[in-house]
Amino acid sequence: MLREWLAGTPLTMLPVVAMCMFLAFFLAVLWRVMRRGSGKSYDRMSRLPLQDDAAERSLS
């Protein structure tokens, strides 16, 4: 009975849609991390917690 109900319901497509959404998001994040020139930006951001606020204000 359950098998007959599952065969007729459109909910069986939801896992496929969810997997496609996950794959698209994963590939977008992977592309953003691995693109050329992103290393400079990440280096700058990685130093932000270590910078002195007074030195940063004097440069601005």
Secondary structure, 3 states (H helix, E strand, C coil): CHHHHHHHCHHHHHHHHHHHHHHHHHHHHHHHHHCCCHHHHHHHHHHHHHCCHHHHHHHC
